[in-house]
Amino acid sequence: MLETELQQLRDDNTAIAALLQELENSLALPLPPEPPFQVIADVTALQDRVYAMARRVGDMKRMIRDRILQQTLAADLPLQREWT
């Protein structure tokens, strides 16, 4: 079940690396005389993707934590029933 989420994170990582490389290549060139709106747009797009990836990682962390808690509770319940 987590494989889909992990693959999405891998894909995001690859896309972010490609966007960073494109941004680095763009910044290596002299800036045009007009305002660098495209550079700002590229950096904003990168920031948005990184934040979205961080949110997905946080969601995955909560999901994993919840599963661990559910398994722990399920393992503890039979022990409590034996005592009563």
C-alpha positions, 0 to 999 in steps of 0.5 A: 500500500505504501509503495504507491506513495513511495513511488510518488515521492521518488517521481517528485524527487526526480522532477524537482532535481530536473527543475533545479538543474534547469534553474541552475542552467538558466541562472548560469546565463546572463540575466536579460535586461528586463525583469527576470519574471521567468526565474522568479516563476521557476523558483516559485514553482520549485517551492510549491512542489517541495512544499507539496512533497513535504505535505505528502511525507507528513501524511505518510508519517501520520499514516505509518504512525497510526498503523503502528498504534493500531497494531500495538493496540490490537496486540495489547487487547488480547492480553487485557482480556486474559486478565479480566 
